[in-house]
Each structure stands twice: as C-alpha cells, then as structure tokens.
C-alpha cells in the first residue's frame, strides 16, 4: 500500500466511524424524546406534592431555557452531567427560581446534583423564610 492509499483508507474508516456515531446518537435522542413525550408538567409537579405548590413550577420555568420548548425536566436529570451546567449556571438557575418565589438571592447555593435536589433546596428556603406559610396545607 502506498502512502496515499493508506491516507484514503484511514479517511474512509474515519468517515464511516463518524457516520455510525452520529446515527447511534440520533437514535438515542429520538428514543429520549419519545420517552419524555409522555412526561408532563403535571407529572413533574405530582412528584413534589409534599413541597410548596409554587416551587415546582418556578423550577420548571427557571430550567426551561436549558431544555427547550415543550420538554419538561425529570427529577433525576443531573444538572452538571445531563444539562452540562457549570457551578455558576446552577447558582443562576437557583436564584432565578428563588426570585420567582420572591426569595432573596442566596450567594451560597449548595452543590445541587439534580433537579430534585434543586426543588428540595428551594422548598427548604421557602419553609425557612415563612413567605408562603399560610399557603401550605395543614397536616392535621
């Protein structure tokens, strides 16, 4: 094999590999979209039924730019790995949701691994602030 034949063979192998990787990625994305099509905002809110009823919608609204139109977050979606958020982005989303809940900005947002942790964190801040104390359902 001459040098040019080797270059051609390697280029063809590279092209086939890239096509296969793109095809596999597109299949995964289509599968994820089909799986998430059945997941609604009401399902998301129902997972956090024990939290303040204003928290889950505020988190969904704050995360909407990261998901795109019509896609609802799932509680197990990781912020850093799945959404590719940096630490500052997580703080911005947490503070945006807090602002929607009329809570002050918190410069010390803890390391939140997933969407469920973000909802629990904000629910704890709402409970600690007493802002919506009268809106919580009585357990008695």
C-alpha positions as CSV (number, residue, x, y, z in Angstrom):
1,X,0.0,0.0,0.0
2,X,1.3,3.4,-0.9
3,X,1.1,6.4,1.4
4,X,-1.9,7.9,-0.4
5,X,-3.8,4.6,-0.3
6,X,-3.3,4.4,3.5
7,X,-4.5,8.0,3.8
8,X,-7.5,7.2,1.7
9,X,-8.3,4.1,3.7
10,X,-7.9,5.9,7.1
11,X,-10.1,8.7,5.9
12,X,-12.8,6.3,4.7
13,X,-12.6,4.5,8.1
14,X,-12.9,7.8,9.9
15,X,-15.9,8.8,7.8
16,X,-17.7,5.5,8.4
17,X,-17.0,5.8,12.2
18,X,-18.4,9.3,12.3
19,X,-21.5,8.3,10.4
20,X,-22.0,5.4,12.8
21,X,-21.5,7.6,15.9
22,X,-23.9,10.2,14.6
23,X,-26.5,7.5,13.7
24,X,-26.2,6.0,17.2
25,X,-26.6,9.4,18.8
26,X,-29.6,10.3,16.8
27,X,-31.3,7.0,17.8
28,X,-30.6,7.8,21.4
29,X,-32.0,11.3,21.1
30,X,-35.1,10.1,19.3
31,X,-35.7,7.5,22.0
32,X,-35.3,10.0,24.7
33,X,-37.7,12.4,23.0
34,X,-40.2,9.7,22.6
35,X,-39.8,8.6,26.3
36,X,-40.2,12.2,27.5
37,X,-43.2,12.9,25.3
38,X,-45.4,11.2,27.9
39,X,-43.9,13.2,30.8
40,X,-45.9,16.3,31.5
41,X,-45.7,19.3,33.8
42,X,-48.4,17.8,35.9
43,X,-46.3,14.7,36.4
44,X,-43.4,16.8,37.4
45,X,-45.5,18.7,39.9
46,X,-47.0,15.5,41.3
47,X,-43.6,14.1,42.2
48,X,-43.1,17.1,44.5
49,X,-46.6,17.0,46.0
50,X,-45.2,17.4,49.5
51,X,-43.4,20.6,48.7
52,X,-44.8,24.0,48.5
53,X,-47.1,24.1,45.4
54,X,-45.3,27.1,44.0
55,X,-41.8,25.6,44.0
56,X,-42.0,23.0,41.2
57,X,-43.5,25.4,38.6
58,X,-40.8,28.0,39.5
59,X,-38.1,25.4,39.0
60,X,-39.6,24.3,35.7
61,X,-39.7,27.9,34.5
62,X,-36.1,28.5,35.5
63,X,-34.9,25.4,33.7
64,X,-37.0,25.9,30.6
65,X,-34.1,27.6,28.6
66,X,-31.9,24.5,29.3
67,X,-34.5,22.0,28.0
68,X,-36.1,23.7,25.0
69,X,-39.7,24.3,24.2
70,X,-42.2,21.6,25.2
71,X,-39.7,19.4,27.2
72,X,-40.4,19.0,30.9
73,X,-37.5,18.3,33.3
74,X,-37.4,15.0,35.1
75,X,-36.4,14.8,38.8
76,X,-33.4,12.5,38.1
77,X,-31.8,14.8,35.5
78,X,-28.4,15.7,36.7
79,X,-27.5,19.4,36.4
80,X,-23.8,19.0,35.6
81,X,-23.7,15.8,33.6
82,X,-27.1,15.8,31.8
83,X,-27.6,19.6,31.3
84,X,-23.9,20.4,31.2
85,X,-24.3,23.3,33.7
86,X,-21.3,24.9,35.3
87,X,-21.5,25.8,39.0
88,X,-22.3,29.4,38.2
89,X,-25.2,28.3,35.9
90,X,-26.6,26.2,38.7
91,X,-26.5,29.2,41.1
92,X,-28.1,31.4,38.4
93,X,-31.0,28.9,37.9
94,X,-31.5,28.5,41.7
95,X,-31.5,32.3,42.2
96,X,-33.9,32.8,39.2
97,X,-36.3,30.3,40.7
98,X,-35.9,32.0,44.1
99,X,-36.6,35.3,42.6
100,X,-39.8,33.9,41.1
101,X,-40.8,32.8,44.6
102,X,-40.0,36.3,46.0
103,X,-37.0,34.9,48.0
104,X,-33.7,36.9,48.3
105,X,-30.7,35.8,46.3
106,X,-28.5,33.3,48.1
107,X,-24.8,33.6,47.2
108,X,-24.1,30.3,48.9
109,X,-26.1,27.9,46.9
110,X,-25.0,24.3,47.8
111,X,-23.8,21.8,45.3
112,X,-27.0,20.5,43.8
113,X,-26.6,17.2,41.9
114,X,-30.0,17.0,40.2
115,X,-33.4,18.7,39.5
116,X,-35.0,17.0,42.6
117,X,-32.3,18.5,44.8
118,X,-32.9,21.9,43.4
119,X,-36.6,21.6,44.2
120,X,-35.9,20.3,47.7
121,X,-33.4,23.2,48.3
122,X,-35.9,25.9,47.2
123,X,-38.7,24.2,49.2
124,X,-36.4,24.4,52.3
125,X,-35.7,28.1,51.7
126,X,-39.5,28.8,51.3
127,X,-40.2,26.9,54.5
128,X,-37.4,28.7,56.4
129,X,-38.4,32.1,55.1
130,X,-42.1,31.8,56.0
131,X,-43.0,33.7,52.9
132,X,-45.8,31.2,52.0
133,X,-46.5,29.9,55.5
134,X,-50.3,30.4,55.0
135,X,-50.3,28.6,51.7
136,X,-49.1,25.3,53.0
137,X,-51.7,22.6,53.6
138,X,-52.3,21.6,57.1
139,X,-51.3,18.1,58.0
140,X,-54.0,17.9,60.7
